[in-house]
Amino acid sequence: MTGRAWPFLIARGRRRGYSALLIPGFLREHGFLEATATPLDDLPTRTAATPYGTLVWTEHPLTEAEAHGEPRDEYGRPLVLLHGLLSPDGDPVTTGPALARTEATALTVYQRFLADEESFRAERSEPFPIDVAEVIRPPVTPPPPPARHGLAWATAGVLVAAGAVAAVAWFTSGSDTPPPPPKCGPDVTTPTTAPPSPAATCLRDGATVTYSPPPSGRH
């Protein structure tokens, strides 16, 4: 797939130390460029993953013609360009042609820098197309919705209220157990074990007594 590559350049001048001279135009801050794009130690290129994309860079020692004079700083150190690209859309498939392009851009910017090192301000680069490997991201499972605590408490309240209503209804409607008989009166003197009908019951000293009521209906 086609992505974007943004050139960058880090270099020192004859008097000024290393700094970013060309910055990818979409960046708001570029401190990570100087921290990441360090000298290669005899490697042809380096690649690093950054929060802003894939960084690829190489070194280019200046010739006398490119430096328009002595290609060394005031301490005799060679002038070396650290140039490359930042690809926010994925890893570049090939880097050779892209780095040749950033080298040409870096030389143009660096010559402007050498002309007035003290007042030079970093320039912002424009992107160019580059083939990048497609980034395959794993599917993301959305998190479960948050628990609706208010509804849960309301539901619990309804259940508690329903339980309370049921309890009141049970007490008010009675149960299968009949109420205890009344206490025996003074005229109940002879308990019967098989009284003739009609019969009545009453409690005497905690015991249930069955008896035949007198004709007058007195107990």
N, C-alpha and C positions, 0 to 999 in steps of 0.2 A: 504494500500500500504506500501511497505517497504522503509524506509528512513534511514538516518544516525544520530547517536548520538555521540557527542564528549565529553568525560569526562573532568571535570575541578575540581580544588581544591583551596579553599581559607582558610588559617589558620594562626595562629601566633605560634611562638615557645616559648621557655622558656625565650629568651631574645629579639627576633625580633618580631615586631608587625605584624598585619594582612597584608597579601599580597597574590597575586595569585601565587601558587606553581605549578599548572598544568593548561595549557592553551590549548584550542582547536587548533589543528595544522593549521587550515585554516585561523585563524585570523591574521591580520597584527597589530592590536592594541587591547588591552584587558582592558582598563581602565573602561569600562562599567561593567565588571564582578564584581570588588570590589564595584562599586556603586550600583549594582542591587542585588547581592546575599548577603543580610544582614541577621543577626540572625532572627530566626523564631518566637520568642516570644510564645513558647509552641505550635506552629502549627507543624503538622507532616511534611508537605512539602509546598513548594510555587512554583508558576508558574508565569513567567513574559514574556511578548512579548518584544523583543529587535529588533533593526535593522538587527541583524544577525541571527535571528531565535528565537525559543521558548526556554526559560531557565527554567529548573526545578532543584530544589535543596532541600537538607535536611541537618540536623545536626547530627553529630556523636561525642559525648563526648568520649575522649580517656580513656581507662582503663590503669592501671599501667603496665600490660603486654604489651599492644600495644605501650605504651610510653617508654618501657624499663627503667622504673624508675618512678619518681614522675610525675603524669599527670597534673601538674600545672606549671604556669610560675613563674618567680622570684618575682612576686607580689602576688602570691597565687591564681591567677585566673585559673579556669580549662581550659585545652587545649581542644578545640572543633574544629572539622573539618566541614567546609561548603563545601560539595561536591555535584555534580550533573552532569547534561548533558546539552549540547546545541544542539538543533535539528533544522538545517536550512531548512529541507524539509517539516515541518508541525508539528502539535501538536501530541505528543505521545499518542497512544491509551491507553496504560497502562504504569505506571512508576515504579511499585514495583520491578520487576526483573531487570530493567535497573539501578535503584538506588542501588540495591545490588551489581551490577557489578561495578558501579563507586566507591562504598565504598571500595571494595577490591583494586581497582587501587589506590585510594586516600591514603589508609594506607601504601601501598608499597612506594609511592612517599614521604609521610610524614616522614617515618622512615629514608629515605635517607636525608631529610632536617634536622632532629634532629641531625644527625651525624655530620653536619657541617653547622650550620645556616648562619654564616657570608659569606661563599663563595658559598652558594647554589644559583644556577640560575634556574629560572622557566623552567620547562620541557614542551614539546609539546606533546599532546595526539594524538592517532590515533582513527578513528571512529569505531563503531560497528553497526550492523544492528538493527533497531527498527521499530515496526509497528507504522505508523503515519496516522492521518486522512487526506484524500485527500483534497487538497486545491482547492476549486472551485472559479475561478475568473470570474467576469462578462465579457461578450464580449466587446471588445474595438472597437469603431467606429473610423475609421481613420479620421483625420481632412480633410476638403476640401482643394484642391490644392490652392496654393497662386495665387492671381490675377496676370495675365500677363499684367502689366501696360504698358510695351513697345508696345505690340500688340494693346492694347486698344487705346493708343495715336495714333499709326499708322493708325488704322481703322478710328479714328475720323478725322485724317488729310485727309484721302482719301475721306471721306464724305464731308468735307468742300471744298476740291478741286472740287469734283463733283458738289457741289452746285454753286461754282463760275463759272464753265464752263457752267452750265445750265443758269445762269443769263446772261452771255455774249451772249450765243446763243439766248436768248429771246430778248435782246436789238438789236442784229445784224439782227435778222430775222424779227423784227417789231412785231406789235400787230394788233388786229382787228380794232383799231381806225385809220382812214386815217389821213394823215398830214393836217394841216390847209391850207386853200386856200391862194394864194398870195394877197398882197394889191392891191386894185383897182387902175387902172391907171387914168390919167386925162381925157381920152376920154370916160370913163364910166360915163354917165350922167343920164341915165334914168333906174332906177331899174324896173324890171318886176316881176310880181308875178306868171305869167304862160308863160314864154318865149317860143317862138317856138324853135324847135330843129334846129341846135344844140344850147345848152345853156352852159354858163360858170358861175363860181362863183368867188367872190373876197371879201376881207375884206375892209370895209370903216368905220372908227371910231368904230371899234370893232364889227360891224354888218356885217353879211354875205349878199352879194348882188348877185342876180342871174340876168344875162342879156344875150342878144343875141349878139354875137361878130359881128362887122361890116364885110362886104364882104372882105375888104382888110386883115382881120385877126388881125388888130390892136386892142389893149385893151384900 
